[in-house]
Amino acid sequence: MFKRAFIIAGTFAVATIPALADTKIAIGTPPIAEVEAAFVAKDEGLFDKNGLQVEFLPTGSNQTLVASLVAGSHQIVAVSPTVLLQAVESGIDLVVVANCGVTAPRTAKNVGLAVREGVAIEKPEDLVGKKVGTPSIGGTLDILFRQWLKQKNVSEKSITFIEVPIPNTADVLKGGTIDAIIAGQPSLGRAVAQSNGKVAFNFMSEIPADLPYTTFVATREWAKANTATIASFRTAFAQAADFIGKNEDKTRAIVSKYTRLPVEVLSKIELPECKPTPKVSALDYLQKAMQEGGMLSSKIDTAGLIAP
């Protein structure tokens, strides 16, 4: 149920792989704080110091990014790990290069379930029969919320999930089309303010730590031909993560530059916990959750999904 089809128009052939000495790479990175390592590595010259000429290209949906990767216009893209798993199951051979923003107790309040005024949701059981907005059915937040419901012994089938694009979060909740919505900051705060509502649950506080919100992926063919480039990319990400931990104010300014979110807004939320090294255990958790929800039908070799 809810499984997405990955129908990609045009050729599925990957563009000619550049010579190993060519270190120019195009990255598809959405304008979200969870990919802060990419922004910091670019802005602080860490990619350059590691011999990489990185260009950020315009991005669209997760599916559009996967299509761009396979077509060869991008070498690395940042997508939801759940989209990665669905793409792999559909036959697209991808591997994980790195990640950045991961779940953590420190940042749990950055995500929650916003409830509009007049809707009584005080405990998980009150969600039965309600209409809940989700930024992407089958996306990371959607899957993690469903796992939380399972922990609370509430059947996800007792709830009507409606996909709501992130820019429309506040308007849709205020309009009364839905009763509550899953959102991250700053959309969460805006939704609560505009609907005179409240945050009913910061459900991420009960979700395991170190699960990635996004994964930076490449085609396996490109990864095999560019092991040195991937090693340099990972080094730059590790250096960026170290910078983030020591320079929160500067990081907020950099994130603001690339996401166009005001620094004043970013200063009110916790910066994402950045852990660049992918973990098989995290992919295993998400795979199991998706299988239980009917969003994956086969078992994937998650260990084989991490680029050497």
C-alpha positions in Angstrom: 0.0 0.0 0.0 1.1 3.5 -0.8 4.1 2.1 -2.7 5.4 4.6 -5.2 6.2 3.7 -8.8 9.5 5.0 -10.2 8.7 5.5 -13.8 11.4 7.7 -15.3 10.9 9.2 -18.7 13.7 8.9 -21.3 16.8 6.8 -21.1 17.8 4.8 -18.1 21.4 4.7 -19.2 23.8 6.6 -17.1 25.8 9.3 -18.9 29.4 8.5 -19.7 31.5 8.4 -16.6 34.1 11.1 -16.4 37.8 10.2 -16.0 38.8 9.5 -12.5 41.1 12.6 -12.5 38.0 14.8 -13.2 36.7 15.9 -9.8 33.8 18.1 -11.0 30.6 16.9 -9.5 27.1 18.2 -9.6 25.0 17.7 -6.5 21.2 17.9 -6.1 20.6 19.2 -2.6 17.2 20.4 -1.4 17.0 23.7 0.6 16.6 22.1 4.0 18.7 22.3 7.2 19.1 18.6 7.4 21.7 18.7 4.6 23.7 21.4 6.3 27.0 19.6 5.8 26.8 20.1 2.1 26.2 23.9 2.5 29.0 24.2 5.0 31.5 22.2 2.9 30.7 24.4 -0.1 30.7 27.8 1.7 33.8 27.1 3.9 35.8 25.8 0.9 36.1 22.3 2.4 35.1 20.7 -1.0 37.8 22.7 -2.7 40.4 21.8 0.0 39.7 18.1 -0.8 40.1 18.5 -4.5 36.4 18.7 -5.4 34.8 21.2 -7.7 31.2 21.0 -6.5 28.2 22.6 -8.2 24.7 22.7 -6.6 22.0 22.2 -9.3 18.3 23.1 -8.9 16.3 20.4 -7.3 12.7 19.1 -7.4 11.0 16.2 -5.7 12.8 13.1 -4.5 11.6 11.2 -7.6 12.9 14.0 -9.9 16.2 13.9 -8.2 16.5 10.1 -8.7 15.6 10.6 -12.3 18.3 13.3 -12.7 20.9 11.0 -11.1 20.1 8.1 -13.4 20.1 10.4 -16.4 23.6 11.6 -15.5 22.9 15.3 -15.0 23.7 14.9 -11.3 26.5 12.7 -9.8 25.2 12.8 -6.2 21.7 13.7 -4.9 20.2 14.0 -1.4 16.9 12.1 -1.1 14.8 10.6 1.7 16.2 7.1 2.7 12.7 5.7 2.2 12.7 7.0 -1.4 16.2 5.4 -1.8 14.8 2.0 -0.6 11.8 2.2 -2.9 14.0 3.2 -5.9 16.3 0.2 -5.2 13.4 -2.2 -5.0 12.1 -0.9 -8.3 15.4 -1.8 -9.9 17.5 1.4 -9.8 21.0 0.5 -8.6 21.9 3.2 -6.1 24.3 3.4 -3.1 24.7 5.7 -0.1 27.7 8.0 -0.1 26.9 9.9 3.1 24.2 11.5 5.2 24.1 14.4 7.6 20.9 15.3 9.6 19.9 12.3 11.8 17.3 11.8 14.6 18.5 12.8 18.0 17.0 13.6 21.4 18.4 17.2 21.2 16.4 17.9 18.1 13.2 16.0 18.9 11.2 19.2 19.3 12.0 20.3 15.7 9.3 17.8 14.5 5.8 17.3 15.8 2.1 16.8 15.1 0.3 20.1 14.9 -3.4 20.1 15.8 -5.7 23.0 14.8 -8.0 24.8 17.2 -11.3 22.9 18.0 -9.9 19.5 17.4 -9.5 17.4 20.6 -6.3 15.3 20.4 -4.8 14.8 23.8 -3.6 11.2 23.6 -2.6 8.9 20.7 -5.9 7.1 20.7 -7.7 10.3 19.9 -6.2 10.1 16.4 -8.5 7.3 15.5 -10.9 8.5 12.7 -8.9 11.8 12.2 -7.5 13.2 9.0 -3.7 13.7 9.3 -1.6 15.6 6.8 1.9 14.3 5.9 4.6 16.0 3.8 5.1 12.8 1.8 3.3 9.5 2.0 6.1 6.9 2.3 8.6 9.7 3.2 10.9 9.6 6.3 8.7 11.6 8.6 5.6 9.7 7.5 7.2 6.3 8.1 8.6 7.4 11.5 5.2 8.7 12.6 3.6 5.4 11.6 6.2 3.6 13.7 5.3 5.9 16.7 1.6 5.0 16.2 2.6 1.3 16.3 4.5 1.9 19.6 1.3 3.5 21.0 -0.9 0.5 19.7 -2.8 2.8 17.4 -3.5 1.3 13.9 -2.4 3.5 11.1 -5.4 2.1 9.2 -7.7 3.9 11.6 -6.4 7.3 10.4 -6.8 8.9 7.0 -3.5 10.2 5.7 -3.5 13.1 3.2 -0.3 14.2 1.4 0.3 18.0 1.9 3.2 19.7 0.2 5.4 21.4 2.9 4.8 25.0 1.6 1.0 24.4 2.1 1.3 23.0 5.7 -0.1 26.0 7.6 -2.8 27.0 5.1 -4.2 23.5 4.8 -4.4 23.0 8.6 -5.9 26.4 9.1 -8.5 25.7 6.3 -9.8 22.7 8.2 -9.3 20.2 5.4 -7.3 18.1 7.9 -7.4 17.8 11.7 -3.6 17.6 12.3 -0.4 17.6 10.3 3.1 16.1 10.7 5.6 18.9 10.2 9.1 20.0 11.0 10.3 23.5 11.9 9.7 26.2 10.8 6.5 24.8 9.1 5.4 23.3 12.5 5.5 26.7 14.3 3.7 28.5 11.4 0.9 25.8 11.3 0.3 26.1 15.0 0.3 29.9 15.0 -2.0 30.3 11.9 -4.5 27.7 13.1 -4.5 28.8 16.8 -3.6 25.2 17.5 -0.9 23.4 19.4 1.7 20.7 19.1 0.0 17.6 20.4 3.0 15.3 20.3 6.7 15.6 19.7 6.8 12.0 18.6 10.4 12.1 17.5 11.4 12.0 21.2 10.3 8.3 21.2 12.0 7.3 17.9 15.5 5.7 17.9 18.5 8.0 17.4 20.8 8.2 14.3 18.1 7.6 11.7 18.9 9.8 8.7 16.4 12.3 7.4 18.2 12.4 4.1 20.8 10.3 2.3 23.3 11.4 -0.3 23.3 8.8 -3.0 24.9 8.0 -6.3 24.5 5.3 -8.9 26.5 2.2 -8.2 28.2 2.5 -11.6 29.4 6.0 -10.9 30.5 5.1 -7.3 32.6 2.2 -8.5 34.4 4.4 -11.1 34.9 7.3 -8.6 36.1 5.8 -5.3 38.7 8.5 -4.8 36.1 11.2 -5.3 33.7 9.6 -2.8 36.5 9.4 -0.3 37.2 13.1 -0.7 33.5 13.9 -0.5 33.2 12.0 2.8 36.3 13.8 4.2 34.8 17.1 3.4 31.5 16.1 5.1 33.4 14.9 8.2 35.2 18.3 8.4 31.9 20.1 7.8 30.3 18.1 10.7 33.1 19.1 13.0 32.7 22.8 11.9 28.9 22.6 12.6 29.5 21.4 16.1 31.9 24.2 16.9 30.3 27.1 15.0 26.5 27.1 15.4 26.0 30.8 14.7 28.1 30.7 11.5 26.4 27.5 10.4 23.0 29.1 10.8 24.1 32.0 8.6 25.3 29.5 6.0 22.1 27.5 6.1 20.1 30.7 5.8 22.1 31.6 2.7 21.3 28.3 0.9 17.7 27.7 2.2 16.6 31.4 2.3 15.2 30.8 5.7 15.8 33.9 7.9 18.5 33.6 10.5 15.9 34.8 13.1 13.8 31.7 12.3 16.8 29.3 12.4 17.9 30.7 15.7 14.7 29.5 17.3 15.3 25.9 16.4 18.0 23.3 17.1 20.4 22.7 14.2 20.1 19.1 13.0 22.5 16.6 14.5 25.0 16.0 11.7 26.5 12.5 11.5 27.9 11.9 8.0 28.7 8.1 8.2 25.9 5.9 6.9 24.8 3.0 9.1 23.4 -0.3 8.0 21.3 -0.5 11.2 19.5 2.7 10.3 18.6 1.4 6.8 17.5 -1.9 8.4 15.1 0.0 10.8 13.6 1.9 7.9 13.3 -1.1 5.7 11.5 -3.1 8.4 9.1 -0.2 9.1 8.3 0.1 5.4 7.8 -3.6 5.0 5.4 -3.6 7.9 3.5 -0.8 6.3 3.2 -2.4 2.9 5.5 0.1 1.3 8.2 -2.5 0.4 7.5 -6.0 -0.7 11.0 -7.5 -0.9 14.1 -7.6 1.4 17.0 -5.5 0.3 20.6 -6.1 1.1 21.1 -2.9 3.1 24.8 -3.6 3.7 25.3 -3.6 0.0 23.7 -0.1 -0.3 26.6 1.7 1.3 29.3 2.7 -1.1 32.7 1.3 -0.2 
